[in-house]
Amino acid sequence: MTIGKLSEKTGISTYTLRYYEKKGLIKVSRDAAGRRVFDEADVEWIRFIQRLKDTGMLLRDIKRYSKLRYQGDSTIEERMKILEEHRKYVSAEQEKWENNMKHLNEKIKIYRKMIDFK
């Protein structure tokens, strides 16, 4: 598939996809005319990159993970360690947001009581 079709399937702009290629996050095959060619495995990989970004993984860490991924199955343990470390970060962030939500809800509750008291 073309980069445009990949963009449609993933919801990621062609500009960003080219940026991912430039930064080494994705390796791109090319046809005889030099056009980028993608397959379903690329779609899933790019969606995974997006999930890592959405959960706050730094680009340098995604790049490290990507490099290992392209080296093959001999790097599975190292990739798993990266994901386990990131899971700790995500868990801490989740706890922080839950705590923030609790405090927000408490403040809203106070204001509602104040408004109802009037």
N, C-alpha and C positions, 0 to 999 in steps of 0.2 A: 504494500500500500504506500501511497505517497505521504509526504509530511503533512499535507493539508488534511488528508483522511485521518491520519494519526491524531492531528489536532482536534478534529471533530469527535473522535472516539474517546479521547482522554479529557477534553475540555481545557487543554493546555495550549497556549498560543504557539504558532510556528516559531516566533521569535524566541520563546522560552525553550522550545525543543532544540533549536540551533545552539542556544546558550548551553544547555545540558551537554550537547555534543562537544562543544568547544572546551568545556570544563572537564570532560572525560567521564561524565556520569553515564552516558550511553555511547555505545559503539554502533556505528551506522554502516550498513552494507550499501553498496551503490550498484546501479545497473550499468550496462555497457556505455550509456550516454553520460554517466557520472551523477545521475539523479539518486537521491536518497531512497532506499527501499526498506520498508518496515514490515514486520509480521506480527501475529497475535502475541508472541512471546514479548515483543517490544512493548506492546500495549500494556500487558500486565506488569512489566518491569517499570514502566513510566508511572503507572498508577501506584506502585509500591513506593517509588521515589516521592511522589506527591504525599502519600500517607506519612512517610518519614518527615517530610517538611512540615506537614500539618501538625505533627506532634512535637515540633520544635527541634528536630535534629539539625545540627549545624551542617552547612554545605560541605565543609571539609571532612566531616565524619561520613556523610553520604558518599563523598568521593572515595574515601578510604574503603568503605563497604563495597562500592561499585567495582573498584579495582580488584578487590578480592573475589567478587562474584565472577568477573570475567576470567579469573585465573582457574576457575573450576572447583570441583568438589573437594579438592585437597584443602580448601580454605573454609570449609563449613564450620569447624570449631571456632575459628577466629571470628567469622561473621556472627555466629551465635553469641559470642562474648560481647560483641558490639551491640547487638540487639538487647541482650540482658542488661547491659549498662544503661542503654537508652530507656529501657522499661523502668529502671529505678528513677530516672529523671522524670518520666511521664507520670509515674505514680506520685512522686513528690509534688509535681505541678497540680495533679488532680486533687490531692489533699489540700493544697494551698487554695485552689478555687472553691472547693467545698467549704472551707473555713470562711473565705470571703463571702460566699453566698449566705452562710449562716448569719454573719454579721449584718449583711444587707437586709435580710429578712427580719432580723431583730429591730433594726432601725425603722423599717417600714411599719412594723407592728406598733412601735412607740408612736409614730406619727399618726397612724390610724386611730389609736386610742385618744390622742390629743384632739384630732378633728372630731371624733364622735362625742367627746366631752363638751365641746362648744355648744 
